[in-house]
Amino acid sequence: MANEEKKMEGIQDGSNDKIEKLADVLSKLTIVEALDLCRAMEKLGFEPLVQQASVQAAAPTPAEAPAEETEKSFNLILKDVNNQTKLTAMKLGKDLFGFNLQQVKELFATPGSTLATNVSKKDADSYIQQFASAGATVVAE
């Protein structure tokens, strides 16, 4: 009985360790991990509030970013794609950035298309490497 009263007190005063831990974990997700989470939640029957959202990482504001660690953000630009592996590269773009079929067709139809904006250096390097493996040339500008 005392244990239940402690739980109720925690709920009433707004402190809940589970929620705080979950919020902490969620705040550290990458874009790709957040998309994976959304897809997993949809599979469990949760409906997204926004049906079609453009996936863009927001650049940190000066108040959020430590002064000594301001990181430059990059735009990922499609420069070229090998026709033999174009479908593989398109599927990768769809999986990484959540594009729908029409968006991915349009983006990969013309070199110079912007695949993502405000991407960190670490993420940009990872995406460039993945697209290179899929036969596409993507650069960070």
C-alpha positions in Angstrom: 0.0 0.0 0.0 2.8 2.4 0.9 4.5 1.6 -2.5 1.3 2.6 -4.4 1.1 5.8 -2.5 4.6 6.7 -3.5 3.8 6.0 -7.1 0.7 8.3 -6.9 2.8 11.0 -5.3 5.3 10.8 -8.1 2.6 11.1 -10.7 0.9 14.0 -8.9 4.0 16.1 -8.5 5.1 15.5 -12.1 8.2 13.5 -11.4 8.4 10.2 -13.1 11.8 8.6 -13.6 10.6 6.5 -16.6 9.3 9.5 -18.4 12.4 11.6 -17.7 14.7 8.7 -18.9 12.6 8.3 -22.0 12.6 12.0 -22.8 16.4 12.0 -22.4 16.8 9.0 -24.8 14.4 10.5 -27.4 16.2 13.9 -27.3 19.4 12.2 -28.4 18.0 10.3 -31.4 19.4 11.0 -34.9 17.1 11.8 -37.8 17.3 8.3 -39.1 16.7 6.8 -35.6 13.7 9.1 -35.2 12.3 7.9 -38.6 12.8 4.3 -37.5 11.0 5.0 -34.3 8.0 6.5 -36.2 7.8 3.5 -38.5 8.0 1.1 -35.5 5.2 3.1 -33.8 3.1 2.9 -36.9 3.5 -0.8 -37.0 2.2 -1.0 -33.5 -0.9 0.9 -34.6 -0.1 4.5 -33.6 -1.1 7.0 -36.3 1.3 9.9 -37.1 0.0 13.4 -36.4 1.7 14.7 -39.5 1.2 12.5 -42.6 4.0 13.9 -44.8 6.8 15.8 -43.1 9.9 17.0 -44.7 12.9 15.6 -42.8 15.3 18.3 -41.9 17.6 18.6 -39.0 17.3 22.0 -37.4 20.6 23.7 -36.8 21.1 24.4 -33.2 20.5 28.0 -32.0 23.4 29.8 -30.4 21.7 29.3 -27.0 21.5 25.5 -27.5 25.0 25.0 -29.0 28.0 25.3 -26.7 30.1 28.3 -27.8 33.3 26.2 -28.4 31.5 23.5 -30.3 29.4 25.3 -32.9 29.1 22.8 -35.7 28.6 23.8 -39.3 25.7 22.2 -41.1 25.6 21.0 -44.7 23.2 20.5 -47.5 23.5 17.1 -49.3 23.4 17.5 -53.1 23.0 14.7 -55.6 25.7 15.2 -58.3 25.4 12.0 -60.2 23.9 8.5 -60.1 24.9 5.4 -61.9 22.0 4.2 -64.1 22.7 0.6 -63.2 22.3 1.2 -59.5 19.8 4.1 -59.7 17.0 2.1 -58.0 19.3 1.1 -55.1 20.3 4.8 -54.6 16.6 5.8 -54.8 15.6 3.2 -52.2 18.4 4.4 -49.9 17.2 8.0 -50.3 13.6 6.9 -49.5 14.8 4.9 -46.4 17.2 7.6 -45.1 15.1 10.7 -45.5 11.5 9.4 -45.6 10.7 10.6 -49.2 7.6 9.2 -50.8 7.9 7.5 -54.2 7.0 10.7 -56.2 9.6 12.8 -54.3 12.4 10.3 -54.8 11.6 10.0 -58.5 11.8 13.8 -58.9 15.0 14.2 -56.9 16.9 11.4 -58.7 15.7 12.6 -62.2 17.9 15.7 -62.1 21.4 16.0 -60.8 21.9 18.9 -58.5 18.8 18.1 -56.4 19.0 18.8 -52.7 18.5 15.6 -50.7 18.7 17.0 -47.2 19.5 20.3 -45.5 21.2 21.3 -42.3 23.0 18.0 -41.8 25.9 17.7 -39.4 29.3 16.9 -40.6 29.2 13.4 -39.1 25.8 12.6 -40.6 26.8 14.1 -44.0 29.9 11.9 -44.2 27.9 8.8 -43.3 25.2 9.6 -45.9 27.8 10.3 -48.6 29.5 7.0 -47.9 26.2 5.1 -48.1 25.2 6.8 -51.4 28.7 6.0 -52.8 28.1 2.4 -52.0 24.8 2.6 -53.8 26.4 4.1 -57.0 25.5 7.7 -56.4 27.7 10.8 -56.0 26.4 13.0 -53.2 28.4 16.0 -51.9 28.0 18.2 -48.8 28.0 21.9 -49.5 
